[in-house]
Amino acid sequence: MRVQAVSVVFVVVLLSLISAVCAIEVTNTAEASIYPNETAVYTFTVKNADSRSERIELAFGLDPKWSFETEPLSYLSGFTVDAGETITFDLHITPTSPYISSGKYAITIPLKSDTGEEEFAELILYIKNPDALTGYLPSLNFLLDAQEQVDPRQPYRVKLEIQNRNPLDIDVMEVKLASALYNETQITSVDPLGSSTVVFEIEYDAQQPPTEDTLLLTVTVGTKTFNPIKKEIEIISYADIVEVQYSTKSFLFKTTQTTEYTNKGNSDVTKTFRYGTSGFEQYFTGGSPEGSVVEEEGLLYYETDVLLPVDVPVLVTYTVSYRPILYCLLLFIAAGVCYYFFRSPIVVKKEVMTISVGKDGHTKMKVLIHIKNRAMHLVDDVEVVDKIPAVAEIEKHFELGTMKPEKVMKHDKAGTVLFWKIPHLEAYEERIITYKVSSMYQIVGDFKLPATSVKFKGKKQQPKKVTSNTVRVGKNVEDQ
């Protein structure tokens, strides 16, 4: 039991010692490079991993070559780091001896805690010789890396590589990038015979209109300004089309597809839209804006070109309408109905039959006049007027059952005029008036029998008139 107790005590003591050793962690800037009249700056970070606060002191010792200061200045006499806390401060070292020469110096800075823990910061200080570069002027080479075409939606990267061609240490170099759309200045440095890279990240407006721009890079070291570097670039155009498809509408043999397009690009663009169609359907297609039907590889398309301005929604419609067929059908039906209701109830047809031709060449003919009431109502006061040319004369003998004319009038030039009166024509009733005529001379060629006219009273007792066809009589009898 006693041995075990001793072991426990030993472990506890060992753990406490380990904790004490590892409580303070110090990190710092390792190197600095200055001229003898300058001050070197080192950054220290002190972390307290212990569970209690620690008081830290900087043990500089007595070294007449250097002057030490801290920022904050109060840390020069010591500072406290709370449990679990991390603090950061700068240590300034300035050469104070006039006998310090250029070269490399190692400086050790002890950091002691009030618990006896001690850390050592090993610092390297390079002292540069201010007289070593007398007579040198800046001599630089430049290499510019920048694309000529720029998409404003993407970050544009301009990289300038600078190469120092002599032993001059350039601490401050001003690099300026300017154009009509951008302006920025960066400060950099170049080691003797070394190189440096300056990168400009340009964020253009995504909707920057297409344009040409000139990048001008200017490098200045002290009072010397190098010849500007020019780079011609082009802001390219692009179209970012946002499409919104609306529901297809169909009504009364007409189908309409509507789509809204918005150009989110940086310039107006004309875009072609196509809709598949067929050989029959192509005659009934249309749209807004108006397009045309094109054929490609045996397939038919309705094609329309649409101008899409920037940020302006444009509606494009494609329509297939069979309404013209419906309209034609309705028009045909309406025409038929109108014809049925507005046509003349009385129709007249005239025909001639050749009965005989005498030895002297005289021709005897029979004239038939067909009069029909095709209406569903009674027609009153029907008056029939027919004419016989002067080259023929009517026979005075009428067949039994034949309607005789009410009046026969003769005219020297007009010939013979015949009048018949029919008091009524029943619905769908047809009358046939016949009479015979003989030519007074031998017919050479043919002659024309004029049309028969029929006068009657319509539904509203309004007088109306219809005429028949004319008939040519001769060697061949034909209707015209």
Buried (B, 14 or more C-beta within 10 A) or exposed (E): EEEEEEEEEEEEEEEEEEEBEEBBEBBBBEEBBBBBEBEBBBEBEBBBBBEEBBEBBBEBEEEEEBBBBBEEEEBBEBBEBEEEEEBEBBBBBBBEEEEBEEEEBEBEBEBBBEBEBEBEBEBBBBBBEEEEBEEEEBEBEBEEEBEEEBBBBEEBEBEBBBBBEBEBBBBEBBBBBBBEBBEEEEEBBBBBEEEBEBEBEBEBEBBBEBBEBEBBBBBBBEEEEBEEBEBEBEBBBBBBEEEEEEEEEEEEBBBBBBBEBBBBBBBBBEBEBBBEBEEEBBEBBBBBEEBEBBEEEEEBBBBBEBEBEBEEEBEBBBBBBBEEEEEEEEEEEEEEEEEEEEEBBBBBBBBBEBEEBEEEEBBBBBBBBBBBBBBEEEBEBBBBBBBBBBEBBBEEEBEEEEBEBEEBEEEEEEBBBBEBEBEEBEEEBEBEBBBBBBBEEEBEEEBEBBBBBBBBBBEEEEEBEBEBEEBBBBEEBEEE
